Amino acid sequence: MIPGVRTRILFVRHGDSHHTRDGVIGGPRGCRGLTDAGREQAAEAGRRIAAETVGERVSIHSSVLPRAVETAGAISAALGLPFSQDCGLCTWHTPPEADGLTHEEFARRLGVEGGGVYRPFQEGNETWAEVVTRTSRTVTDLAHRHRGGTVVVVGHAETVEISFNALGLMSVYRPFDLKVSPCSVTEWVTEQDPVQWPPPRWTLVRFNETPGTPA
């Protein structure tokens, strides 16, 4: 334990996006960013995070996909801080030929027999275990680089879900599902060294909090 040091990570899912509305694979080309509603959600998330982090040492990081970048930009503007982009925080790294396809077309054109935790569901896609490992490594590295501060991670539903693996040390395959709302905030905190061995104990302070969520 590092006496008097607390590291806090706020996971924020991107706001309402065009790719979700259109039901398509939102890679670098297929993602058209946030809807008007999504931009309003991102601005509100920025105001909320700015109000609760006054006086804290804050860093902001996002996935490289437009919907996350737009959301991080709104939070960055509210806090008056820059943000960085990291591909390690992206959702599935799907093959380029899938970008912009509907989910049904993706499965039909590139689907493979079988699939699961350690085998991809589509040709050229990541396995779930690979997504979990990549994202967990990125989150742990950010916690290490910014220990003692507050880290805002702007990503995707999968990013928030994987916080349970990266910080809660759950198995790769969870025995339950999670619903992650647009621009919701999920918070984990530890008072131990984020990269110590044995791993630190993290506390889940809140999950999927949106404006109006009961305290």
Secondary structure, DSSP 8 states (H G I E B T S, - for coil): --TT--EEEEEEE--SBHHHHHTB--STTT---B-HHHHHHHHHHHHHHHHH-TTS-EEEEE-SSHHHHHHHHHHHHHHT--EEE-GGG-S----GGGTT-BHHHHHHHHB-SS--SSS-SBTT---HHHHHHHHHHHHHHHHHHTTTSEEEEEE-HHHHHHHHHHTT---SS-SS-----TT-EEEEEESS-TT-SS----EEEEEEE-TT---
